[in-house]
């Protein structure tokens, strides 16, 4: 499915993308031939920058339930859009192997078992991203990227000294020069360089 855009009126009275998508994924309908019902319910959902993740459960006749699975929506939200199309989304389920792999742990932990190779790959990629994001770096730490990164001033660096200013992270060269920002730093691969130990001094024994 491609992108679907809408004006405020198309959101059915819902104020946020999350509220709208929660409603879209919550439904029930009757099978006219059998008189039984089937539907879908949202177990948990989280809206992040540019994406929406939901753990959903489908159910069938006699309230027979299926394993909880993930739905992922890419989201574009611009309340000040000049053309009035303030909300757009593109939805997919985990079995389609989404590229977006920033699903929060609170959603992943709600999901039921699956044998689908694309879903398994997606879940593994999400957990790898979480492990990267959950790393701890402290003020004053030295970090090293796998390869040097080129910046707008033309310089290239692979090692940086970390300065933490609240939730923000600023980087400088190991000798304290420059101020650099790397987008989505915690999602990138890097290592924390252990501090260099001062050489030990040995004194000869005296008689």
Secondary structure by P-SEA (a helix, b strand, c coil): ccbbbbccccccccccaaaaaaaaaccccccccccccccccccbbbbcccccccbbbbbccccccccbbbbbbbbbbbccccccccccccccccccccccccccaaaaaaccccccaaaaaaaaaaaaaaaaaaccccccbbbbccbbbbccccccccbbbbbbcccbbbbbcccccbbbbbcccccbbbbbccccccbbbbbcccc
